Structure formats: C-alpha cells, structure tokens
C-alpha cells in the first residue's frame, strides 16, 4: 500500500497491473498465498473497492464486475454530494 501511495499510477508490475478499464489490481503475496486489492484512481486519490485471496491464475470475472459496480456507485454518490474527499 505504501508503494502505491508513493508511485501512484506509475506503480509497475509485479506490484500492480491494469485489470480492465480504470480498474487496477494491487498484488500482494505472503509465501504461497496471493492477495489482490482492486482499486481505481479518483484524481490523486486511490479508492480501493475490495480485496480477495487469489486462488487461480486469472482474476474471477465476478471480482472485476464487483469492482466496476463499486466504482460506478462511488462516482454516482460523489456526484450527488454524498461523498466528500
């Protein structure tokens, strides 16, 4: 998380990667356990949608769709003034 804060959108693989559209992944491993945090940028802010334990080579489509829905919800709520940053 610290590296993401320092380098922002320039954080390279293997630490981060673009998943689809504006959704990106932060990649963290502890031994044989692999974790992913899906996020997007809102200006200079990082908005983390959720995290999960990765069990296969590919990110499950449901996790990507969940992140996209969270991003849409966030943007709509921000536009209505329900979220202030």
Secondary structure, DSSP 4 states (H G I P E B T S, - for coil): -HHHHHHGGGPPTTTEEEEETTEEEEEEEETTEEEEEEEEEETTEEEEEEEEEE-SSSPPHHHHHHHHHHHHHHHHHHHTTS---
